Amino acid sequence: MTPGPAAGNVADTVARAAGREPSAPALISDDGSVVTWADLDARADAVAGALRALDLPASMGVPARVVIALGQVPEFAAVFFGTLRAGLVAVPVNPGYTRRELRHVLADSAAAVAVATSAAAAAIQAVRTDLPALRHVYAPTAADGALAYAELTVPAAATIATGSGEDLAVLLYTSGTSGAPKGAMLPHRALLANQGQVAAVHPPAITASDVALLALPLFHIFGLSAGLIAIAYHGACGVLLERFDVARSLAAIARHRVSVVAAVPQMYAAWLADPELAARFAAVRVAASGGAPLPSEVGERFLAVTGRHVHQGYGLTETAPVLTTGLASPVPKVSSIGRPVPGVDLRLVAADGTVVAELTAQRGVDTPPTQPGPAVGLADDDAFEADGTDPGQIVVRGENLFLGYWPDRAGGPDEHGWWATGDIAYADIDGDLFLVDRLGDLILVNGFNVYPREVEQVLGSHPGVAEAAVIGVPDAVTGEAVFAYVVPAGGHLSVDELGVYCGHHLARYKCPAGYEVVAELPHSLIGKVRKPSLRRPETGAVVA
């Protein structure tokens, strides 16, 4: 059955889980402490009431925005669901962001409230004069660093918001080719629809009886929707890891008998080094991978060691996020991203606008329809050879799509509901999808988006840099790494100095792993840097 449109408030999932099994564990922390569904529901109620008591005005046509800069702790869940329950908009961000990055998100979203770790709160306070819309900043109050938000947990009557599913729920900032990160506008409808779409896949990715590993950052769409929201939707249990560590994560998987693991490829590659991996994964029913392509050798080795397939999935922040999954394929294939989840229509569209394939959960691969889809760009695929369809850009339609980018909904689905992802794939003769390449220059570091232009802008602001070009290069640990070519403005340019400079202005995963100082960069006739000429096809080596 194809899921229909979703309505209601995402926070209702917590209330339903608490109503079904109030004493069941919702979240288990690193230290073994347990938050039940009744506990989480009460905490979300308290946060919602406290936020309502602030009497925050709507602005820019939508309710007030609440930035959440917290780590992998139960308080993130309480503040997130409480914000939605209060009828406000949650803006999860990386608590490790620098002042510059936090200022951009807070200023661009015109957030009225920020709930943050001590370090992030201090960074926000340092730039508060640049944030006229910001009214309240809340940080940990306990001396030992425990997250106890006294200001947001004072019991108050929570007014439950029951607005339309089209109401904006989450604003997630994602990097783009335009430079600075931009906010993807996800309504309650999109987030709930995607939960229903994934739930319709057989075998199910998660059920009420599952224990899921929550090792992915909750401020990222993968960890937020496919992790936190998913366990609330199903009333399952989540095991929170404050940070990823090979030994600690495997110990947690074994100790709590984790049955569902969602991770990025680099985590699976790291786990393969453990000689007891098969025993630690004994209770795992579903192993899923996303955020970046899973190297075939990693999938094959994992299957050989544990006897379990790693089911690849594919999605984006703008699609809330899951579009395809290997769980939807009758026969798992190591390198495939599977098939569309029920409720998602997917087309592969060539450069001239021809629809080379159309896939749904019911029909598999169809011949092109009479009316071609929208014209989209496509990378040069002259050398492409495969049994199946020609490659084409993935263009999708479904209730899980975002509204567009903040604040004017630009770049959203077209008038027919279709949205071009910018990724290229082909379908084999069975109807299973395989990613080929990306249209743009987006770099994926451990599954996180890095926009080259943002890094180039930071490098360009250094007084010793005349010009910079940033590309992604292969990396055995992170999948890809950021590499920068820089032209000095005159005199000696220190690579070490550039590293320190970027560290002050960029999150760690965005910082270049290597630099090369060059006399000039290759340019096209219109002045655009020819990045393909900068790549090192023989090794992709990073040099300092």
N, C-alpha and C positions, 0 to 999 in steps of 0.2 A: 504493500500500500504506500502510495506517495504522500508524504506529510503535506498538510495544507498550511495556510498562513497561520502564523503564531501571534497571539495577542497576550496582553497582560504585562506584568512587571517581573523582571528577572529575579528580584528578591522574593517573589512568591514561592520560588522553588525551595527556599530555606524553610518557610512556614509549612509547606506541605511535607517536607522531610521530617520536621519536628512533630507534625501532627501524626505521622505514621509511626515513627519510632523515636520518641523523644529522648530515650536513654541510650540510643545507639551512638557509637563514636562517629563524629563528623571529621575531626582533624586530630592527628597524633603528631606531636612535635618531636624534634630531635632529642629532647630530654626525656621523652616518654610520657609527658603530660597529655591528657586527653580532653578535648572539647566535644561535648555531645551536641546533637542537633538542637536540643532544647536550650543548651547554653548559648550556642551560636545565634539562635533565633532571638533570645533575650538580649544579647549584646547588640545585634543589629537593630533591635527595637530601641535600645537606649541611644545608640548613635543617631538613629533617625529622629528621635525626639529632640535630642540636643541640637541637631542641625536645624530642625524646624524652629526651635526656640530662637535661633539667631536671626530669623526673619530676613533671609537673604533675598534680594530682589532678582527677578529675571533680567537678563540683558542680552542684547543681540538676538532677541527673538526666542530664546530658550531659557530654561531654568538655570540657576547658578551652577558653576562648575566647581568641583572639589578635587584638587590634585592630591593623589595618594602616592607618596614616595616612601614606601615601606618595603621591608624585605620579606622573606618566606616565614611569616609568623601568623598566628591566628588573628591578630589584630588587623592584618590586611583584610581578611575575609569579613570581619565585623564592620570595618569602616566602608568597605566596598559595598556590601549588601545593604548596610544602613543608609549610605548615600542614595542608592537607588530606591530604597523604601521611602525615603523622604521626598521622592520625586525630583531629585537633583541629578546632575550629570557627573559621573566618575571619570577622572582623568588619571589613570595609573601611569607612573613614570619610574624610571630607573633611579633608585636612591643614590646610586653612585655617580649620577650626572654632576658635571662641574657647574659652577655659578652661571657661566654663560649659557649652558644648555638648559638649566632649570629656568633661568630668566626668559629664554625664548618660549618655552612651553607655557609658563605662567602668564607671560604677556600676551602671547598669541591667543590663548584660550580665554583671557580675561577672567581667570579663576578668582573666586572670592574667598576660598578657603584652601589651606594646604595642611595636610596631616603627614608628618615626615619623621624620619629618624633624626637623632640629635645632629648628626653631621649635615644632613640635607637641610634641616631647619635652619642651621647656622648659615649655610650657603644662601638660603632664601632670604634670611634677614639681612644679609650683607648687600643684597641688591633690591631690597624692598622699596627704596625710593623710586625705582624704575617701574614699579608695579602698582599703579594707582587703584586698580580694581581689587587688589588683595586686602581683605579685611581681617582675617584671622589665620594665625599659624600655630599649629599644635604639634608638640614634640613629646618624647618620653619624659616622664616626671620622676621616675624612680632613679635613685642614685646608682643603682647597680646596672642600669641600662635596660631593665625590663620595660616593656612597652605598656605603660599604664596611663592612658589618656584621660586624666581626671575631668578635663573640660568637656570631653565628648561621651562620658559614660555616666553622667549624673542622670538618674531615672527621670524620665519625662514622658508625657503622653505622646506617643508616636502617631502622627497622622499618616495612614497608609495611602500611598498614591496608587490609583487604579486607572491611570490614564491609558491612552491608546498605545498599541504596540508600535506605532510609528514614532512615539516620543523618543527623543534622543536619550540613550542610556549611558553610553561610553564614548569618550573621545580618546582615541589611541593615536599617538604620534608615530608616524612611520616615515622613514627617509624616502626621498624621491629625487628624480633627476634635476629638479629645480633648485636643489641646494638644501636649505634648512628643512628640517622635518616638518611635515604637515599633518594635521589631525584628521584621521578617518572617522566619520560620523556613523556610529553603529547604534541603531535603534533597538529597543527591547525585542521587536519583531525579528530582527536578523539573528540575534543571539539565541533566542528560543527556537527559531526555525531550524537553525543548524543542529541544535541538540536533538530535535525530532528527526531530522534527516539522518544523522549518524545512528540514532537509536533504531532506525528502520533497516539497518544493514544486518545481515546474518552471515556468520555468527556476530553477536552484539559486541561492540567494543567495550562496553561497561554496563554492569547491572547493579541492582541494589545490594547484592551479596558480595560485590567486589571490594578489594582494598587496592587503591591506586597510588602509585608513587607520584608525589608532587615535588619533583626536583627542578622543574623548569620555572624560570622567573614568572611570578604572578603578574608582573607589569607587561609581559609579552602576551600576545594573543594566544599563542600555543598553550602556555601555562595557565592563562586566565580562563579561556573558553573550553578548551579540550581537557583542562584539568579541574580548576576550582568550580566553575559553573557546571561542568559535567557531573561532578560528585553530588552537587546540590540537586541537580535535575533528577538524578536517579536515587538519591538518598544513600549513596555509597560512602566509603570512608577514604580519606586522603592522608597519606603519610608525608608530612612536610619536611623537607631538608633545607636548612638555612643556606647552605652552599653545596655545590657538587664536589664530592671527594670520592674517589674510586672505592677505597676500603669502607668508608662510612656508609656510602649508598648501598653497596652490596650487603653489608651487615644489616642495614635497615630492611632491605628487600627480604632477606632470609628471616630476620627476627619477627617481622610483622606479617609474614606470609603474604607478601604483595602478590596480587593476581593480575594487575594491569600495569604495564610500564609504558609510558610515553616519553620518549627521549629524542635528542638530536643525534645524528650519526657519530659525532665525536665521542659521545658517551658510550655507545656500543663498542666502538673501537678501543676505548680505554678499558672497558670491562673485560675484553678478551684476554687481557694480560693476567687475569686472576685464574690460578690453576683449579680453584674450587667453583668456577662459574656455574657449571651444570647443577651442582647441589644448591647453590644460592638461588637459582632461578627455578627450583623444583615446583614451587606453587604458582608460577607465572602462567596465566592462561593466554594473555594477549601481550605481545611486544610490538609496539608501534613506533615508527620513526617519522620525523618531519623536520621542517625548518631548512633543510638543505638535502640534496640528493645523497642517498646512501651508497657508498662505494660497493660495487658488487662483491669484491673480495671480503669486505666486512660482513655483509649479509650471508655469504656462503660459509665463512668460518664460524659465524654465530650459530647457524643451523647445524653445522657439523659438531660443534661442541655441546650445544644445549638441546638439540633436537627440535628447536622452535624457530619458525620463520619470523623474521622481522618484517612486519607489514608496513610498507611505505605509504605515506599519505601526502597529499598536496593541498595547499591552501594559502591564503593570504590574509593579512589583517582586514582587508576590505571585504572579505567573504566570511568572516566570523568563526572559524577560518576554513573549515574542511570542505573541499570540493570533491576530492577523490580519495579512495583508500584501497589498499590491497585486500582488505577484508571483504570487499565487494566482488572480488574475482573468485571464480570457482576453484582455480588452481593458482596458488601464490607464485609469483615470479620475482626473483631477487632484485632485478633492476627496474621493475615496473612500479608506477605510482597507482596502479589499480584502475578502478572504474569510478564514474561519478556516483555519489551517494544519492539515494532516492530524493527527488525534489529538485535536483540540479540538472539543468540542460547544459550541455557542453558542446561547443563547436570548435573545430580546427579550421582556421581561416587563412588562406594564402595571401601573399602580398597584393594580389590584384582583387581581393575581396571574394574570391571563390571559396565556398565552403567545401573543404576536402573531406570532412567527416563530421557527422553529428551523432553524439552519444547521449543516452539516458540510461538510468538504472534498469529500465524495462527492455529497451530495444537493442542495446549494444551499438554496433556501428551501422549507420544508415548511409545510403547514397546521398549526395548533396541535394538539398531541397531546391525547388524551382527558383525561389528568390534568394540570391546570395546574401551573405551577411555584410556587415560594414567593412569597408576597406581598411586594412591595417598594415603596418610595416612588417617586414619579415627579414631576418638575417639571411645572408647568402647561404643557400643550402645546396649548391651545385654538387658538392661531394657527398651528399647524403644518400645512403643506400640502406634500405630495410625492407623486410617483408611486411607489407601492410600499407597504410595510407602514406601519402606525402606528408611532410611536416607542415604545420601551420600554427599560428598563434592561438592560444587557448582563449576562447571568448565564452563567457558563461551567463546564465540567467537563473535566478532562483530567489526565494523569499529570504535567503541568508545574506543577500548583498547589502552593502552599506548605502547610505543616503548620498554620499559624495564627500568632498573634503571641506573642512571647516574654513570659513563660516558660511559660505554661500552655496554649498553643495556642488561646487564645480567638480568635474571629472567623474561624476557618478554614472550609473547605468543610463543608456540612451532611452528614447521614448518607447522603445519596445522591450525594455528591461535587460538588454544585453550589455555586458561590460567586458572590455578587453584587458587581459591580465598582464600582457607584456612578456609572457613566457611562451616558448615554442615546444611543441611535442608532436609525436606521431602515435597512431594506434596500430598495434599488430593485427594479424588476421583473426585473432580471438576477440579483439575489442579492448585489449588492455593497453593503457597509455604509458608512454615513455618520454621523459623530458629530454630535450635536445640542447637547448641553450636559452639565454635571456636576450631580449631585444636590446636592453640598455646596458649600462656599465655597473649596475648594482653589484656590490660585493657582499657576500654572506660569510660572516665570521662567527663560527659556532652557532649558525642559524640566525644571527642578528643582522639586520640590514645596516650597511654602511653606505652612505651616499658619497661618492667620490668628490662631488662639488663642495660639500660641506667641509671636508678635510682640506681641499684645495684652498677654500676661502680662509681657513685658519692659517695655513702655511703662508698664503699670500699676505696676511696681515703682519707677518714677521718683517721687521725693517730690513733684514738681510736677504730677503727673498724677492726676486724680481718676478718669477713665474713658477708655477708648480703644476704637475700633472700626477694624478693618483690612479692606480689600477689595482686589480686584485690578482694575486699570484697563488698558486697551489701551496698548501701548507699541511703537513702530515698530522698536526695536532688540531688545528682549528678549521680545517677544510679549505679555507681561503685566508689569506692575510693581506693587509693593506701595504702597498709599496708606493713610495713617492719619489718622483724625479723632480729635482729643484734646480732652478737657475739662480745663481747668486746675484744680488743687486750691486755687487762690487766688493772687492776684498775677500777675505777668508770667511767661509761659511761653515760653522761647526755642526756636524751631524748630531753630536751629543746635545748641543744647545737646542736644536730643533726638537729632539725627543722630549726634553724638559718642557719646552714651550707648548707642544701638543698635549702633553700630560696635564697642563694647567687649563686647557681649553676644550678637551675632548674626553669622553669616557674612554676607558682603557682599550676596549675592543675596537674603537675607531682609530686609535693611534697607529701610525705606520710601524710595521715591524722592521722595515728597512728603508734606507734612503740611498739615492745616488745623485751626487751633484754633477750637473752637466752644464756645458757652455750654452746650449740652446736646445729647444724642443722642436720636433718636426711639426710643421703647420701645413694646413691645406691652403688652397688659393683664397679662401674666405677667412683665413686666420684661425681656424679651429685646429686644436692639437690633434695630430693623428696618433691616437692611442695604440692602435694595432702595431705601429712601428716601434712602440716602446716595450712591447711584451718580449719575454724571453722564452720562446717556444721550446728550446732544447731542454730547459730544466725548470723554468719558472723560479729560479733561485732568488732569494732575498739577500742583498748585499748591503753592508753598512759603510 
